[in-house]
Amino acid sequence: MKATVYVTIKENVLDPQGTAVQGALHTMGFAEVGSVRIGKYLELELDTNDKAEAEVQLKAMCEKLLANTVVEDYRFELEG
């Protein structure tokens, strides 16, 4: 089963990396860019066909390693 995980910085947390990218884009002439938020995209292959089990495992992975839940949100999608 394939899992896709998206980790993003919470809306109320400053994103200095996103601000730096926004500034660079403006410098390059892309003034229409209003804001940039940086996140992470992960693809995992899980050796299970049990969707409920996969969801429990993914939640544990995200909360223990893949996302810093103090400043980041996460969501995931399962295929297969």
C-alpha positions in Angstrom: 0.0 0.0 0.0 1.4 3.4 -1.0 1.2 6.3 1.5 1.7 10.0 0.7 2.4 12.3 3.6 2.3 16.1 3.5 3.9 18.0 6.3 3.3 21.8 6.5 4.1 24.5 9.0 1.1 25.6 11.0 -0.6 28.8 9.9 0.2 30.7 13.1 4.0 29.8 12.9 6.5 32.0 11.1 8.1 30.4 8.1 11.5 32.1 7.6 12.4 29.7 4.8 9.2 30.6 2.9 9.9 34.3 3.5 13.4 33.9 2.0 12.0 32.1 -1.0 9.4 34.8 -1.5 12.1 37.5 -1.3 14.2 35.6 -3.9 11.2 35.2 -6.2 10.5 39.0 -5.9 14.1 39.7 -6.7 13.9 37.5 -9.8 10.9 39.5 -11.1 8.1 37.4 -9.8 6.4 40.2 -7.9 3.0 38.5 -8.1 3.9 36.0 -5.5 2.1 37.0 -2.3 3.4 34.5 0.2 5.3 31.1 0.3 5.0 28.3 2.8 7.6 25.5 2.8 6.7 21.9 3.7 7.7 18.3 3.2 6.3 15.6 0.8 7.0 12.0 1.6 6.1 8.7 -0.2 6.1 5.5 1.8 5.4 1.9 0.7 3.7 0.0 3.5 3.7 -3.8 3.6 0.1 -4.2 4.5 -3.3 -4.4 2.9 -5.2 -3.4 6.1 -6.2 0.3 5.6 -7.1 0.8 9.3 -3.7 -0.6 10.4 -1.9 1.5 7.9 -3.7 4.7 9.2 -2.7 3.9 12.8 0.9 3.2 11.8 1.1 6.4 9.7 -0.3 8.5 12.5 2.4 7.1 14.9 5.2 7.7 12.3 4.1 11.3 11.7 3.8 12.1 15.4 7.1 10.4 16.4 9.4 11.3 13.5 8.0 12.8 10.3 6.4 15.9 11.7 7.2 18.2 14.6 3.6 18.5 15.8 4.4 21.6 17.9 4.9 23.7 14.8 3.8 21.4 11.9 0.6 19.9 10.7 0.4 16.7 8.7 -2.0 14.8 6.5 -1.7 11.6 4.6 -3.4 9.7 1.7 -3.4 5.9 1.2 -3.6 4.1 -2.2 -4.1 0.5 -2.8 
